[in-house]
């Protein structure tokens, strides 16, 4: 089949007539078996004002050359100018557009590496990829991604009310190493390691201002269990360690530490008060110390003990004894305890 690039040279060298007329685009033709993308478009069908249909009007010089080129795809039902070389409809190509639906560019270098740029009113995507090794002289059938940048409008990627930018990077086998999503109010980055050929999230960093302003840093192990998660807000910071076995919460004038998922120790510092609990045991430090277990207060029990010691009498051969001669010492001890314990 003669390619358009050859026809252009013939037009320059020979007296060949080129006819141009207006036509309406009625079909966008996508290849059934594209080696790159099923969205590749190289030809369209048009209808002239006299009702005649022309199929497979070219959008590029060589419709069989899928490896590279620059293509503008007209909108369906839009009007275009179609040029025909030497009255042969098989040599028809679009020379002018009234409306463009999409623009596509593919570059290729000698190392079988590609840069693809795909854009329309909703998105602008840039993809770097590389052809998988094939036998000499054999066309590539598979490609592995290297990196991608995607700018998306409000509707194109279902991101709610925000446009987005997504950047992705891949390893030498085309496996996803990292991805970053950014909108007007959200930014999220995930870093992966590759295990048994599959990406496993290891570090995730998330910034969010959709409701409360939150920054989250999350580490996970190769077994996908949570190792450490740090949440930072305008009011404080929470650190969860080893799948929430230990949680540290730091707020203004308040620090709380819990272990064993809340079934073990809990310690807090708030408004000048230190509180440590373990099951039904409580240790509280303010101006005084409070130690309680099962509803029994150590300070109260010691004061009761002092009172009982001060009133201690014992039987003797001649009758009950009198008050202890060191009762004043007991009273001093009781005073000292009241200055320490509640």
C-alpha angles and dihedrals in degrees: 000000000000111000124222093244088061091047091054089056090048091051089054093049102037138040097259122160119232116198122198127193140160120262140170121241109236103166138026110210118214120185117253094217109028115171089212113031137343086228092067110122124191104156142028135197119237138185121217121221089258089061097254115139123217116196129207098016106184125250093185138025097257115032090183093057102086097161098082144353146107118268132181112196116206123223117262111263091016123128123250139173112248121199122202122197118219093343092293111133090198085068095053120130136171111256100175136020133208095192130013121207099185143355122213130188128182124184126188132191132200091267092062091252119143140203114199124189116190120179143167136148091289104042149017115202129183119191129184113196141159132218116245113243115275137177116286111281093012120124115240116258101180134043135194122213120240102180139336137199118194126185110192132188127226096279105029100079102022094248096149114237097345135083114228145209119209123189123186134182129196137199126241091281095051094256117146112261101171143354131194123193119191130180132160091280106017134059120176129175125186122189117197138194120211116240122175089348095305130104115244120193111241105162127024125182117189129183117187135174099164091111116345118011106255135172115192128187114188128185122193133183129238087264086059092244119140113259103173134352125187121192117189122188135166089267103043153315133272123196119192116190129195099359093322094306086132122027125186118192120188118189132158106297091351135092122178128183123184128178136194093028092297095307093096132040126348123189127180139175114201135154093347094313126116114202126184122178135180115179103306095344115104130188115185127180122193122127084322136028122254120194118179136166126181091348093307115124117212094209093051092047092051092049089051089050091052091049091051092048092051090055095043116138127169132197119257133181089264098042139284119336125244129249115302113277088227094053090123089058090054089051090052091050090050090052092049091049091051088056090054110031136043 
